[in-house]
């Protein structure tokens, strides 16, 4: 290979790198909470493309960096619950400092607000996913659905400036961008929603419960598994009739009470709500088990009430301790009658309320 040819190749590579450097995404967002939220939504999600002119798995930031405009004809028409986007966000920041978690009102504003002069410096979901390309609907007034959004478990971050990547890693503690997380996204969902719209089941887009709640994993246990728990804490709870609590929340008088409960009933189902302020929503620490005899067992970890709080390089000795003490706890209670544990749906909102609906096990009537 001649020297001239080598120089031409090197010059071409330098020019290409320079060109790419000019279009790298830089998030000039001063607030760390908003930076993390916008970084996650723009990096781990992207338009669900079906056009062969575009690689299928490209994040919103990659498309912005490439200045590659898309149209509705490029999109698959698939459907994703908005709660799934929030679930990924909370999963990624599960080990971050609690002060970095976006509060409910700000999260709702991020997803729902339209760009205007008053929110010029505030990142918005619609900056990445325009409403004209990614319309929203609501299914049975319960789930907000976003069209043509794709989850990317192993995103390519080469379109981001290094200072943004370093900032993300520092705030979250993550070194690898790959997630072992799956999202329910199928193109047949669009057909389901189309049918629901035709029959008038999809509602308007007023704020709903889903704006403030996340679905959580639940564990089902039948009567054949009752009594198999071995820890003394769980055995004590299981032995108590009615309502029982164990762990640091037991006997707590000050601060918001963990474990306060309401139960509702309709013809074919039970509804329960449990107050759990200061409880971690991490899937590894929180669980809710429902048995077919109507017993509900909630286990988790409270994060408040420490004597000493570490925040970055500062250490605070707490002068008051009115919130519930930190540690593992469990709450158990019985619903009025037997249920079908497999027919149970639940959500744990950012307001600290666990809500569950489970179908009754109705006795067959004889004529």
C-alpha positions in Angstrom: 0.0 0.0 0.0 1.5 3.4 -1.0 2.1 6.1 1.5 -0.3 8.4 -0.3 -3.1 5.9 0.0 -2.4 5.4 3.7 -2.5 9.2 4.3 -5.8 9.4 2.4 -7.3 6.7 4.5 -6.1 8.3 7.8 -7.3 11.7 6.6 -10.7 10.2 5.8 -10.9 8.5 9.2 -10.0 11.8 11.0 -12.6 13.7 9.0 -15.2 11.0 9.8 -14.4 11.1 13.5 -14.5 14.9 13.5 -17.9 14.8 11.8 -19.2 12.3 14.3 -17.8 14.3 17.2 -19.9 17.3 16.0 -23.1 15.4 16.3 -22.5 13.6 19.6 -25.4 14.1 22.0 -24.7 16.2 25.1 -27.3 16.6 27.8 -26.8 20.0 29.3 -29.2 19.4 32.1 -28.0 20.8 35.5 -30.4 18.8 37.7 -29.1 15.3 38.2 -32.5 13.8 38.6 -33.8 15.1 35.3 -30.5 14.2 33.6 -30.9 10.6 34.7 -34.5 10.4 33.7 -33.9 11.8 30.2 -30.7 9.8 29.7 -32.5 6.5 30.5 -35.6 7.2 28.3 -33.5 8.3 25.4 -30.8 5.6 25.7 -32.8 2.5 26.6 -35.8 3.2 24.3 -36.2 4.1 20.7 -38.7 4.1 17.9 -39.8 0.6 16.9 -38.8 0.7 13.2 -39.8 -1.6 10.5 -38.3 0.2 7.5 -35.3 -1.4 6.0 -33.6 1.9 5.6 -33.0 2.1 9.3 -31.4 -0.5 11.7 -34.2 -1.8 13.9 -32.7 -1.2 17.3 -31.7 2.5 17.4 -32.2 4.6 20.5 -33.9 8.0 20.3 -30.5 9.6 20.9 -28.9 7.6 18.1 -31.5 8.8 15.6 -31.0 12.4 16.9 -27.3 12.2 16.5 -27.5 10.7 13.0 -30.0 13.4 12.0 -32.1 10.6 10.6 -35.7 11.7 10.4 -38.4 9.1 10.5 -42.1 9.1 9.5 -45.1 7.1 10.6 -44.5 4.7 7.6 -41.1 3.7 9.2 -42.8 2.6 12.5 -44.2 -0.8 13.4 -47.3 0.3 15.2 -46.5 -1.8 18.3 -47.8 -0.8 21.7 -46.0 -0.5 25.1 -47.4 0.4 28.5 -46.0 3.6 29.8 -45.6 1.8 33.1 -42.9 -0.3 31.4 -40.8 2.8 30.7 -41.2 3.8 34.3 -40.2 0.3 35.5 -37.0 0.4 33.5 -36.2 3.9 34.9 -36.7 2.7 38.5 -34.8 -0.5 37.9 -31.8 1.4 36.7 -31.7 3.9 39.6 -32.4 1.2 42.2 -28.9 1.6 43.7 -28.7 5.3 43.2 -29.0 7.8 46.0 -32.8 8.2 46.9 -32.5 12.0 46.4 -32.0 11.3 42.7 -35.4 9.7 42.2 -37.8 12.0 40.3 -41.0 12.7 42.4 -44.4 11.8 41.0 -45.4 15.3 40.0 -42.2 15.9 38.1 -42.4 12.4 36.4 -46.0 13.2 35.3 -44.9 16.5 33.9 -42.0 14.9 32.0 -44.4 12.5 30.3 -47.5 14.6 29.8 -46.3 18.2 29.3 -46.1 19.9 25.9 -43.2 22.2 25.0 -43.8 25.9 25.6 -42.0 29.0 26.9 -42.6 28.1 30.5 -40.8 24.8 30.4 -38.0 25.7 28.0 -35.3 24.4 30.2 -37.1 21.2 31.3 -36.5 18.0 29.3 -39.6 16.3 28.0 -40.6 12.9 26.8 -42.1 14.4 23.7 -38.7 15.9 22.7 -37.6 12.4 22.0 -40.9 10.8 20.9 -43.2 13.3 19.2 -46.9 12.8 19.8 -47.6 12.7 16.0 -45.4 9.6 15.7 -46.0 8.0 19.1 -49.6 8.7 20.0 -51.0 7.6 23.4 -54.2 5.8 24.3 -55.6 4.3 27.4 -56.9 0.8 27.7 -60.0 0.4 29.9 -59.1 3.6 31.8 -56.2 1.6 33.4 -53.1 1.5 31.3 -51.5 4.3 29.3 -50.2 2.9 26.0 -47.6 4.5 23.8 -47.3 3.5 20.1 -44.1 2.3 18.4 -41.7 2.4 21.3 -38.9 -0.2 21.6 -36.9 -1.3 24.7 -33.2 -1.8 24.1 -31.5 -3.9 26.8 -28.0 -3.4 25.4 -27.9 0.2 24.0 -25.1 1.6 21.9 -23.9 4.7 23.7 -21.3 5.8 21.1 -23.6 8.7 20.2 -23.2 10.2 23.6 -20.4 12.5 24.8 -18.1 10.9 27.3 -19.0 13.4 30.0 -22.6 12.3 29.9 -21.6 8.6 30.1 -19.3 9.2 33.0 -22.0 11.3 34.8 -24.5 8.5 34.3 -22.2 5.9 35.7 -21.2 8.0 38.7 -24.8 8.7 39.6 -26.2 5.1 39.1 -23.1 3.1 40.0 -23.5 1.1 36.8 -20.4 0.1 34.8 -22.2 -1.9 32.2 -25.1 -0.5 30.2 -26.6 -4.0 29.5 -29.7 -4.9 31.5 -31.1 -8.3 32.2 -34.6 -7.1 31.9 -37.4 -8.0 29.5 -40.3 -5.8 28.3 -43.6 -7.0 27.0 -43.8 -5.6 23.5 -45.6 -7.3 20.6 -46.9 -6.0 17.3 -50.2 -7.9 18.0 -50.9 -5.4 20.8 -51.7 -2.8 18.1 -54.4 -5.1 16.8 -55.8 -5.5 20.3 -55.9 -1.8 20.9 -57.5 -1.2 17.5 -60.3 -3.6 18.5 -60.7 -1.9 21.9 -61.0 1.5 20.2 -63.6 0.2 17.8 -65.7 -1.0 20.8 -65.2 2.2 22.7 -63.1 0.8 25.6 -60.1 3.0 25.2 -60.6 6.1 27.2 -59.4 9.7 26.9 -56.0 10.7 28.2 -56.8 12.3 31.6 -54.3 11.5 34.4 -54.9 8.0 35.7 -53.7 5.8 38.5 -50.9 4.5 36.3 -49.3 7.9 36.2 -48.2 7.3 39.8 -47.9 3.5 40.1 -45.6 0.8 39.0 -46.5 -2.8 38.6 -44.5 -5.1 40.9 -43.7 -8.8 40.9 -46.0 -11.0 43.0 -45.6 -14.5 44.3 -48.6 -16.9 44.5 -48.8 -19.7 47.1 -51.6 -22.3 47.5 -52.8 -24.0 50.7 -50.3 -26.8 50.0 -47.5 -24.4 50.6 -48.9 -22.9 53.8 -46.7 -23.5 56.9 -43.5 -24.2 54.9 -41.8 -20.9 55.8 -39.0 -21.5 58.3 -38.0 -18.1 59.7 -39.3 -17.2 63.1 -40.4 -13.8 61.9 -42.6 -15.3 59.2 -43.9 -18.0 61.5 -45.1 -15.5 64.1 -46.9 -13.5 61.4 -48.6 -16.6 60.0 -49.8 -17.7 63.4 -51.5 -14.4 64.2 -55.2 -14.1 63.3 -56.4 -11.1 61.4 -53.7 -8.5 60.9 -50.1 -8.9 61.9 -46.8 -6.9 61.5 -43.2 -7.8 62.3 -39.9 -6.2 62.1 -38.9 -2.6 63.0 -42.4 -1.3 62.1 -44.0 -3.3 64.9 -45.0 -1.0 67.8 -43.8 2.1 66.1 -45.6 5.2 67.3 -43.9 8.1 65.6 -44.0 9.1 62.0 -46.2 7.7 59.2 -47.6 4.3 60.2 -46.5 1.4 58.0 -49.1 -1.3 57.5 -52.3 0.6 57.8 -54.8 -1.3 55.6 -58.2 -1.0 53.9 -60.1 -3.8 52.3 -62.9 -3.5 49.7 -65.2 -6.0 48.2 -67.4 -6.3 45.1 -69.4 -9.2 43.6 -66.4 -11.2 42.3 -63.2 -9.6 43.7 -61.5 -8.1 46.7 -59.5 -4.9 46.8 -56.8 -4.1 49.4 -54.6 -1.1 50.1 -51.7 -1.1 52.4 -49.8 2.0 53.5 -46.0 1.5 53.1 -44.3 4.9 53.3 -40.5 4.7 53.2 -40.5 1.1 51.8 -38.0 0.2 49.0 -39.7 -0.6 45.7 -36.8 -2.7 44.5 -37.9 -6.0 43.1 -35.1 -7.8 45.1 -36.4 -6.4 48.5 -40.2 -6.3 48.0 -42.7 -9.1 47.6 -46.4 -9.7 48.0 -47.7 -13.3 48.4 -51.3 -14.2 48.0 -52.6 -17.7 49.1 -55.8 -19.2 47.9 -57.3 -19.1 51.5 -57.2 -15.3 51.2 -54.0 -14.7 53.2 -51.8 -11.9 52.0 -48.2 -11.6 53.2 -46.2 -8.4 52.3 -42.5 -8.4 53.0 -40.0 -5.5 52.4 -37.4 -3.2 53.7 -37.9 0.3 55.2 -35.3 2.9 54.4 -36.0 5.6 56.9 -35.1 6.2 60.6 -31.4 5.8 60.4 -29.3 7.4 63.2 -26.6 8.5 60.7 -27.2 9.4 57.0 -24.4 9.4 54.4 -24.9 11.6 51.4 -21.9 11.7 49.1 -19.0 13.1 51.2 -21.2 14.4 54.0 -22.4 12.6 57.1 -25.5 13.7 59.0 -26.2 12.7 62.6 -30.0 12.7 62.8 -31.3 15.0 65.6 -34.8 13.5 65.4 -36.0 10.0 64.5 -39.8 10.2 63.9 -39.9 8.0 60.8 -40.1 4.2 61.0 -36.8 2.5 61.8 -34.9 0.9 58.9 -34.9 -2.8 58.4 -36.8 -5.8 57.1 -40.5 -6.2 58.0 -43.5 -8.2 57.1 -47.3 -7.5 57.2 -49.9 -10.2 57.0 -53.7 -10.2 56.9 -56.6 -12.3 55.6 -59.2 -11.2 53.0 -62.8 -12.1 53.9 -62.8 -15.2 51.8 -60.9 -17.6 49.5 -59.4 -16.3 46.2 -57.8 -17.2 43.0 -54.1 -16.2 43.5 -53.3 -16.5 39.8 -55.9 -13.8 39.1 -54.2 -11.1 41.1 -52.9 -7.7 39.8 -51.1 -5.2 42.0 -49.3 -1.9 41.9 -47.0 -0.1 44.4 -47.3 3.6 43.8 -44.7 6.3 44.5 -47.2 7.6 47.1 -46.3 4.6 49.2 -49.6 2.8 48.8 -49.7 -0.9 47.8 -52.9 -1.7 46.0 -54.0 -5.2 44.9 -57.1 -6.7 43.3 -57.7 -10.4 43.5 -60.6 -12.4 42.2 -62.8 -14.4 44.6 -63.1 -18.1 44.5 -66.9 -18.3 44.2 -68.7 -21.5 45.3 -70.6 -23.3 42.6 -74.3 -23.0 43.1 -76.5 -26.1 42.8 -79.9 -25.9 41.4 
